[in-house]
C-alpha cells in the first residue's frame, strides 16, 4: 500500500457499497452494514470519505451535519492496514469538512480502541453513551394511548426541538431504506414522543416525560412484529433522563462508549428528553 492512500468521497455505486460493507463487517462485526451506509449516503452524500489504495477501499469515515453540529462515525480500517495513520487522517478530514459546513461542534461516540485517535485531534470526553439490551418482551400498559405513525413528517418539529438539529432527512431515509415501525403518543392532540423500532434496534426516539417514555417502550416490546431471536439494542444518549425507566423495564447494559466532542461542548435542544439514538454513527 502506498503510504498516502488518497482520500476521496464514498460513491453510491455497487463497487463502493460492497467494499464499504466488507470493510465494516470485517473491522467490526457481521451482519451486513450496507443498509446503514446507504441510509447515510442518502442523507449526506458529500460527507462520507474513504482511503483508496489503487481501487481498494482500505479505510473510511464520515459525518452527518445537523446545522450547528455534526456527528462523526463509521471510522474503520481494513485489517492489515492498521497503524498507518489512516483513521487519524480520515477523521481529521471529516473534522475539516464539518467545520466547512459551519458546524461549531463535532460529536462522536468512541470505542476504547478509537478514543486515542480522537484525543490526538483534540476531542474531549464529556460523558458516556450506553448500549442497553432489551428484554425479550413486555406487556403494553393498560389502555395504552400509543399509535402507529406512517408520516415521519409529523415527528420533525418535536425531534428538532429535542435533538437540537434538523435530522428530517435522516428520519425519512431510515423510513425509506429500513421500513421501521414508528410508535407515537399524543396528549391533547400534541405529539409528546415517538420511538422507531428497527431490525435489532430501538431508536431514534424522544419523550416529553418518563411516562411517555415508558408507554412508547412498552408498546414496542409488546408488538409481536418486533420479536426476534437476535438481541435488540437501545442506545441511550449521554443526556437521557430516562435510563432508570429503561432499567426498571428489564433492559440491561451491554457496553459503554465515551461520548466526545470537539469545539463547543454544549449542543442545542432539550437533549435530556432524548430516549434513544439513531445509531452510534448518527447520534
NORRAJO-V990345 format. One record per pair of residues at least 24 apart in sequence whose C-alpha atoms are under 10 Angstrom apart, sorted by the first residue. I is the first residue (numbers start at 0). GAP is how many residues later the second one is. D is the distance in Angstrom with one decimal. If there is no record, write none. Layout:
I/GAP/D
I/GAP/D
//
This chain:
0/51/9.7
0/52/6.3
0/53/8.2
0/55/9.8
0/57/9.4
0/80/8.2
1/50/9.8
1/51/6.9
1/52/8.6
2/50/9.3
2/81/7.6
2/82/9.2
2/83/9.4
3/47/8.7
3/48/9.4
3/49/8.5
3/80/9.1
3/81/9.3
3/82/8.5
3/85/9.5
4/45/9.2
4/46/5.6
4/47/5.6
4/48/5.1
4/49/8.0
4/50/10.0
4/51/9.7
4/52/9.3
4/53/8.5
4/54/9.4
4/81/8.3
5/44/8.2
5/45/5.6
5/46/5.7
5/47/7.0
5/48/9.0
5/84/10.0
6/42/6.5
6/43/5.5
6/44/4.5
6/45/6.3
6/46/9.1
6/50/9.6
6/52/9.2
6/53/8.9
6/79/9.5
6/82/8.8
6/83/7.4
6/86/8.5
7/38/10.0
7/40/8.6
7/41/5.5
7/42/5.6
7/43/6.6
7/44/7.1
7/49/9.9
7/52/9.6
7/82/9.8
8/36/8.2
8/37/6.6
8/38/7.4
8/39/5.8
8/40/4.4
8/41/6.2
8/42/8.9
8/43/9.7
8/51/9.5
8/52/9.9
8/53/9.3
9/27/9.8
9/31/8.2
9/35/7.8
9/36/8.0
9/37/8.3
9/38/5.5
9/39/5.0
9/40/5.8
9/41/9.2
9/42/9.6
9/47/9.2
9/50/8.3
9/51/9.3
9/52/9.1
10/27/10.0
10/30/8.2
10/34/7.8
10/35/9.0
10/37/8.5
10/38/8.7
10/39/9.4
11/25/9.2
11/26/7.5
11/29/7.0
11/30/8.5
11/33/8.0
12/25/9.9
14/40/9.7
14/41/9.7
14/42/9.7
15/34/9.3
15/39/9.5
15/40/9.0
15/41/7.7
16/24/9.9
17/39/9.9
18/36/10.0
18/37/7.6
18/38/6.3
18/39/8.7
18/40/9.9
19/30/8.6
19/36/9.9
19/37/7.1
19/38/8.8
19/39/8.4
19/40/7.6
19/54/9.9
19/56/9.4
19/58/9.8
21/35/9.4
21/56/8.8
22/34/7.7
22/35/7.2
22/36/7.3
22/37/8.3
22/53/7.2
22/54/7.1
22/55/5.6
22/56/8.5
23/35/9.0
23/36/8.7
23/50/7.7
23/51/8.7
23/52/6.5
23/53/8.1
23/54/8.0
24/51/9.7
24/53/9.6
25/50/9.2
25/51/9.0
25/52/7.0
25/53/7.4
26/32/9.6
26/48/9.5
26/49/6.2
26/50/6.5
26/51/6.0
26/52/6.6
27/46/9.6
27/48/7.9
27/49/9.6
27/50/9.8
32/41/9.9
34/139/9.1
34/142/6.9
34/143/7.5
35/38/9.8
35/137/9.9
35/138/8.5
35/141/8.6
35/142/8.9
35/243/9.3
35/245/9.4
35/246/9.9
36/37/8.8
37/135/8.9
37/136/9.6
37/139/7.8
38/130/9.6
38/131/7.5
38/132/9.6
38/133/9.4
38/134/5.7
38/135/6.3
38/136/9.4
38/137/8.5
38/138/6.5
38/139/8.6
39/24/7.4
39/129/9.5
39/130/7.4
39/133/8.0
39/134/9.0
39/241/9.2
39/242/8.2
40/129/10.0
40/132/9.5
41/127/8.4
41/128/8.3
41/130/9.8
41/131/6.8
41/132/9.6
41/135/9.4
42/124/8.9
42/125/9.2
42/126/5.7
42/127/5.8
42/128/9.3
42/129/8.8
42/130/6.8
42/131/9.5
43/125/8.9
43/126/8.9
45/51/9.1
46/25/9.4
46/47/7.4
46/50/7.4
46/51/8.2
46/54/9.9
47/24/9.5
47/25/9.3
47/26/9.1
47/27/10.0
47/42/9.7
47/46/7.9
47/49/9.7
48/26/9.6
48/41/7.2
48/42/9.3
48/44/8.3
48/45/7.7
49/25/9.6
49/26/9.5
49/27/9.6
49/36/9.4
49/37/9.9
49/40/7.4
50/26/9.1
50/35/7.3
50/36/9.2
50/38/9.1
50/39/7.5
57/24/9.2
57/28/8.5
58/27/6.5
58/28/6.9
58/30/9.9
58/31/7.9
59/26/8.4
59/27/7.5
59/30/6.8
59/31/8.7
60/25/9.8
60/26/7.7
60/27/9.8
60/28/9.7
60/29/6.1
60/30/6.4
60/31/9.7
60/32/8.9
60/33/7.2
60/220/9.6
61/28/8.2
61/29/7.7
61/31/8.9
61/32/5.9
61/33/9.0
61/35/9.2
61/36/9.5
61/219/8.6
61/220/9.7
62/28/9.5
62/31/6.7
62/32/8.6
62/34/8.7
62/35/7.5
62/43/8.9
62/44/9.3
62/45/9.2
62/218/7.7
62/219/7.4
63/30/9.9
63/34/8.4
63/42/9.8
63/103/8.9
63/106/8.8
63/217/8.6
63/218/6.5
63/219/8.9
64/32/9.6
64/33/6.9
64/34/9.8
64/36/7.4
64/37/9.0
64/38/7.3
64/41/9.0
64/100/8.6
64/101/8.6
64/102/8.5
64/217/9.3
65/32/9.9
65/35/9.5
65/36/9.9
65/37/8.0
65/94/9.6
65/97/9.4
65/98/8.2
65/99/4.8
65/100/5.2
65/101/6.2
65/102/9.4
65/103/9.8
65/104/9.8
65/216/9.9
66/31/9.9
66/34/8.0
66/35/7.3
66/36/6.3
66/37/8.9
66/38/9.8
66/97/8.7
66/98/5.8
66/99/6.7
66/100/9.1
67/30/9.7
67/31/9.7
67/33/8.8
67/34/6.7
67/35/4.6
67/36/5.6
67/37/6.9
67/38/9.2
67/96/8.5
67/97/7.1
67/98/9.4
67/196/9.8
67/199/8.1
67/200/8.1
68/29/7.9
68/30/8.9
68/32/9.0
68/33/7.9
68/34/4.5
68/35/5.7
68/36/4.7
68/37/5.8
68/38/7.3
68/95/8.9
68/96/7.5
68/97/10.0
68/192/9.9
68/193/9.9
68/194/9.3
68/195/9.0
68/197/9.9
68/198/7.4
68/199/8.8
69/24/9.9
69/25/9.1
69/27/9.9
69/28/6.4
69/29/9.0
69/31/8.9
69/32/9.4
69/33/6.2
69/34/8.4
69/35/6.6
69/36/5.2
69/37/6.2
69/38/8.6
69/95/9.0
69/191/9.9
69/212/8.6
69/213/8.9
70/24/9.7
70/27/8.7
70/32/9.8
70/34/8.6
70/35/5.9
70/36/4.9
70/37/5.6
70/38/8.7
70/190/9.3
70/209/9.0
70/210/6.8
70/211/5.7
70/212/6.3
71/26/8.8
71/34/6.8
71/35/6.2
71/36/5.2
71/37/8.1
71/38/9.7
71/189/9.8
71/208/9.0
71/209/6.2
71/210/7.2
71/211/8.7
72/34/9.0
72/35/6.4
72/36/7.6
72/37/8.7
72/206/9.3
72/207/7.0
72/208/4.0
72/209/6.8
72/210/9.0
73/34/9.9
73/206/8.4
73/207/5.8
73/208/9.1
74/35/9.5
74/39/8.3
74/206/8.7
75/38/9.2
84/32/8.9
86/27/8.6
86/30/7.2
86/31/9.3
87/26/9.5
87/28/9.4
87/29/5.7
87/30/7.5
87/31/10.0
87/32/8.1
87/33/7.8
88/28/9.4
88/32/9.7
90/26/8.2
90/27/7.7
90/30/8.2
91/25/9.6
91/26/8.8
91/28/9.8
91/29/6.9
94/26/8.9
94/167/8.7
98/164/9.7
102/160/8.9
102/161/9.6
103/158/8.3
103/159/5.9
103/160/6.1
103/161/9.2
103/162/9.9
103/163/9.3
104/156/6.6
104/157/5.6
104/158/4.7
104/159/5.2
104/160/7.0
104/161/8.2
104/162/7.6
105/154/8.4
105/155/5.6
105/156/5.1
105/157/6.6
105/158/8.4
105/159/9.1
105/161/9.8
106/152/7.4
106/153/5.8
106/154/4.5
106/155/6.6
106/156/8.9
106/157/9.7
106/158/8.9
106/160/9.2
106/174/9.7
106/175/9.5
106/176/8.3
107/149/9.5
107/150/8.3
107/151/5.9
107/152/5.5
107/153/6.5
107/154/9.0
107/172/7.5
107/173/7.2
107/174/8.4
107/175/7.6
108/128/9.7
108/129/9.8
108/147/9.2
108/148/5.8
108/149/5.6
108/150/4.5
108/151/6.2
108/152/8.8
108/170/9.5
108/171/6.0
108/172/7.4
108/173/9.4
108/174/8.3
109/146/9.1
109/147/5.4
109/148/5.1
109/149/6.3
109/150/7.0
109/170/8.5
109/171/9.7
110/144/9.6
110/145/8.2
110/146/5.4
110/147/6.7
110/148/9.2
111/144/9.3
111/145/7.3
111/146/7.7
113/143/10.0
113/144/9.8
114/142/9.2
114/143/7.6
114/144/9.5
114/145/8.6
117/142/8.2
117/143/9.1
117/144/9.0
118/141/8.8
118/142/9.8
118/143/9.4
120/141/8.4
121/138/9.7
121/139/8.6
121/140/6.4
121/141/8.8
122/136/9.6
122/137/5.9
122/138/5.2
122/139/4.6
122/140/8.0
122/142/10.0
123/134/9.3
123/135/8.3
123/136/5.2
123/137/5.6
123/138/6.5
123/139/9.2
123/141/8.8
124/132/9.8
124/133/6.1
124/134/5.6
124/135/4.2
124/136/6.6
124/137/9.2
124/140/9.8
125/112/8.6
125/132/7.6
125/133/6.0
125/134/5.8
125/135/7.2
125/139/8.0
125/140/9.8
126/110/9.2
126/111/5.9
126/112/8.4
126/129/9.8
126/130/8.7
126/131/6.1
126/132/5.1
126/133/7.2
126/134/9.6
127/108/8.8
127/109/7.6
127/110/5.4
127/111/8.9
127/127/9.9
127/128/6.2
127/129/5.5
127/130/4.6
127/131/4.9
127/132/8.3
128/106/6.8
128/107/5.7
128/108/5.1
128/109/5.1
128/110/8.7
128/111/9.3
128/126/8.6
128/127/5.7
128/128/5.3
128/129/6.4
128/130/5.9
128/131/9.7
128/148/9.2
128/151/8.4
128/154/9.8
129/103/9.9
129/104/8.3
129/105/5.7
129/106/5.1
129/107/6.9
129/108/7.6
129/113/9.1
129/122/10.0
129/123/7.1
129/124/7.6
129/125/6.0
129/126/4.6
129/127/6.5
129/128/8.9
129/129/9.5
129/146/9.9
129/150/9.9
130/102/6.4
130/103/5.9
130/104/4.5
130/105/6.2
130/106/9.0
130/120/9.7
130/121/8.6
130/122/6.1
130/123/5.5
130/124/5.3
130/125/6.2
130/126/8.2
130/145/9.7
130/146/9.8
130/148/9.9
130/149/9.3
131/69/9.9
131/70/9.9
131/99/9.9
131/100/8.4
131/101/5.5
131/102/5.2
131/103/6.2
131/104/7.3
131/111/9.4
131/114/8.5
131/115/8.6
131/118/9.7
131/119/6.0
131/120/5.3
131/121/4.5
131/122/5.4
131/123/7.4
131/124/9.0
132/67/9.6
132/68/9.2
132/69/9.8
132/98/6.6
132/99/5.8
132/100/4.6
132/101/6.4
132/102/8.9
132/113/9.9
132/114/9.8
132/117/8.7
132/118/5.4
132/119/5.3
132/120/6.2
132/121/6.3
132/122/9.4
133/66/9.5
133/67/9.0
133/68/8.7
133/83/9.5
133/87/8.1
133/97/7.2
133/98/5.5
133/99/5.9
133/100/7.0
133/112/8.6
133/113/9.3
133/115/8.6
133/116/6.9
133/117/4.7
133/118/6.9
133/119/9.1
133/120/10.0
134/86/7.8
134/92/10.0
134/96/8.6
134/97/8.2
134/98/9.5
134/111/10.0
134/112/9.9
134/114/7.8
134/115/5.5
134/116/5.6
134/117/7.9
135/85/7.5
135/86/9.3
135/90/9.5
135/91/7.1
135/92/8.2
135/93/8.7
135/94/9.5
135/95/8.2
135/96/8.4
135/114/9.0
135/115/9.4
136/81/8.5
136/82/9.9
136/83/8.8
136/84/5.1
136/85/5.9
136/86/8.3
136/87/8.5
136/89/8.9
136/90/7.3
136/91/9.9
136/112/9.9
136/113/9.3
137/79/8.9
137/80/6.1
137/81/8.2
137/82/8.6
137/83/5.3
137/84/5.2
137/85/8.8
137/111/8.0
137/112/8.7
138/78/10.0
138/79/6.3
138/80/7.6
138/81/9.5
138/82/7.2
138/83/5.0
138/84/8.7
139/74/9.3
139/75/7.2
139/76/8.8
139/77/8.5
139/78/4.8
139/79/5.1
139/80/8.3
139/81/7.6
139/82/5.5
139/83/8.4
140/73/8.5
140/74/6.4
140/75/9.4
140/76/9.8
140/77/6.6
140/78/7.6
140/81/9.2
141/73/9.5
143/41/9.1
143/71/6.8
143/72/9.0
143/74/9.0
143/75/7.8
144/39/8.6
144/40/6.2
144/41/7.4
144/42/8.8
144/67/9.4
144/70/7.8
144/71/9.2
144/74/9.4
145/37/6.4
145/38/5.6
145/39/4.9
145/40/7.7
145/47/9.5
145/48/9.1
145/66/9.2
145/69/7.0
145/70/6.8
145/72/9.5
145/73/6.9
145/74/9.6
146/35/8.5
146/36/5.7
146/37/5.3
146/38/6.3
146/39/8.4
146/47/9.4
146/69/9.3
146/72/9.0
147/33/7.2
147/34/5.7
147/35/4.7
147/36/6.1
147/37/8.7
147/46/9.3
147/47/9.8
147/48/10.0
147/71/9.8
148/32/7.8
148/33/5.4
148/34/5.9
148/35/6.2
148/36/9.3
148/45/8.6
148/46/9.7
148/47/9.6
149/25/8.9
149/29/9.9
149/30/9.6
149/31/8.2
149/32/7.1
149/33/9.1
149/34/9.9
150/24/9.1
150/31/9.2
151/30/8.3
151/42/9.9
153/30/9.7
153/37/8.2
153/40/10.0
154/27/10.0
154/29/8.7
154/36/7.7
154/37/9.5
154/38/8.4
154/39/7.4
154/40/9.9
154/50/9.7
154/51/9.8
156/34/9.5
157/32/9.6
157/33/7.4
157/34/7.6
157/35/7.8
157/36/9.0
157/48/8.3
157/49/9.2
157/50/9.4
158/34/8.7
158/35/8.8
158/45/9.4
158/46/8.1
158/47/7.1
158/48/9.5
158/110/9.1
158/111/9.6
158/112/9.9
158/114/9.7
158/115/8.7
159/108/9.6
159/109/7.3
159/110/9.2
160/107/8.5
160/108/5.4
160/109/6.4
160/110/8.5
160/112/9.7
161/43/9.8
161/44/7.3
161/45/8.8
161/46/9.0
161/106/8.3
161/107/4.8
161/108/4.4
161/109/5.3
161/110/7.8
161/111/6.2
161/112/6.6
161/113/10.0
162/42/9.6
162/43/8.4
162/104/8.7
162/105/7.5
162/106/5.3
162/107/6.7
162/108/5.7
162/109/9.1
162/110/8.3
162/111/6.9
162/114/9.6
162/120/9.0
163/103/6.8
163/104/4.5
163/105/3.6
163/106/6.9
163/107/7.2
164/102/8.9
164/103/7.4
164/104/7.4
166/115/9.6
166/116/9.9
169/108/8.9
169/112/8.7
170/25/9.3
170/33/8.4
170/107/8.8
173/24/8.9
173/30/9.8
173/104/9.1
179/46/9.7
180/39/8.5
180/42/9.7
180/44/8.7
180/45/8.6
181/34/9.6
181/38/8.7
182/32/9.6
182/33/6.5
182/34/8.9
182/36/7.5
182/37/7.3
183/28/9.2
183/31/9.3
183/32/7.0
183/35/9.5
184/27/7.0
184/28/9.3
184/30/8.0
184/31/7.3
185/26/9.0
186/25/9.6
192/80/9.1
192/81/9.4
192/82/8.9
193/80/10.0
193/81/8.8
193/82/9.9
194/24/9.5
194/25/8.0
194/80/7.9
194/81/7.8
194/82/9.9
194/83/10.0
195/24/8.4
195/80/8.9
195/81/9.9
195/82/8.6
196/24/9.1
196/26/9.8
196/28/9.4
196/29/7.1
196/35/9.4
196/37/9.7
197/28/7.9
197/34/8.9
197/35/9.8
197/80/9.8
198/27/7.8
198/28/9.6
198/29/8.8
198/31/9.1
198/32/9.7
198/33/7.7
198/34/9.5
199/26/8.4
199/27/9.2
199/28/7.9
199/29/9.5
199/30/6.6
199/31/6.1
199/32/4.1
199/33/6.1
199/34/8.8
200/25/9.5
200/30/8.4
200/31/5.1
200/32/4.8
200/33/5.9
200/34/8.3
200/75/9.6
200/76/9.6
200/77/8.6
200/78/8.6
201/24/9.5
201/30/7.1
201/31/6.2
201/32/5.1
201/33/7.8
201/73/9.6
201/74/7.0
201/75/8.3
201/76/8.1
201/77/9.5
202/30/8.7
202/31/6.4
202/32/7.3
202/33/9.2
202/71/9.8
202/72/7.8
202/73/4.9
202/74/5.4
202/75/5.0
202/76/7.5
203/30/8.7
203/31/8.6
203/32/9.7
203/70/8.3
203/71/7.3
203/72/4.9
203/73/4.6
203/74/4.1
203/75/7.7
203/78/9.8
203/79/8.5
204/29/9.8
204/31/10.0
204/68/9.0
204/69/6.3
204/70/5.1
204/71/4.9
204/72/6.8
204/73/7.8
205/34/9.1
205/36/9.7
205/64/9.9
205/65/8.8
205/66/9.0
205/67/5.6
205/68/4.3
205/69/4.4
205/70/6.7
205/71/8.9
206/33/9.9
206/34/9.6
206/35/8.9
206/65/9.2
206/66/5.5
206/67/6.5
206/68/6.2
206/69/9.5
207/62/9.6
207/64/9.3
207/65/5.9
207/66/8.7
207/67/9.4
208/32/8.8
208/33/8.4
208/63/9.9
208/64/7.3
208/66/9.9
209/31/7.9
209/32/6.2
209/33/9.6
209/34/9.3
209/35/6.9
209/36/9.6
209/63/8.9
209/65/9.4
210/31/9.6
210/34/8.8
211/63/10.0
212/28/9.8
212/29/7.2
212/32/7.8
212/33/8.6
212/60/9.0
212/61/9.4
212/62/6.9
212/63/9.9
213/28/8.7
213/31/6.7
213/32/7.6
213/34/9.7
213/35/8.1
213/61/9.9
215/59/9.6
216/28/9.6
216/29/8.1
216/32/8.6
216/58/9.4
217/28/9.9
217/31/8.2
220/28/10.0
232/43/9.7
232/46/9.9
233/41/8.8
233/42/6.1
233/43/7.5
233/44/8.9
233/45/8.8
234/40/8.4
234/41/5.4
234/42/5.4
234/43/7.7
234/44/6.9
234/45/7.6
234/48/9.2
235/38/8.1
235/39/6.6
235/40/5.2
235/41/6.3
235/42/9.8
235/43/9.7
235/44/9.9
235/47/10.0
236/34/8.4
236/35/8.5
236/36/9.7
236/37/6.8
236/38/7.3
236/39/6.4
236/40/6.1
236/41/9.8
236/42/9.9
236/43/9.4
236/46/7.9
237/33/8.8
237/34/8.4
237/36/9.1
237/39/9.8
238/31/9.1
238/32/5.9
238/33/4.8
238/34/7.9
238/35/7.4
238/36/9.3
239/30/9.8
239/31/6.8
239/32/4.6
239/33/6.1
239/34/5.4
239/35/6.1
239/36/8.0
239/37/9.8
240/30/8.7
240/31/5.2
240/32/6.3
240/33/7.6
240/34/7.8
241/30/8.2
241/31/7.8
241/32/8.2
241/33/6.6
241/34/9.4
242/32/8.3
242/33/9.9
245/29/9.3
//
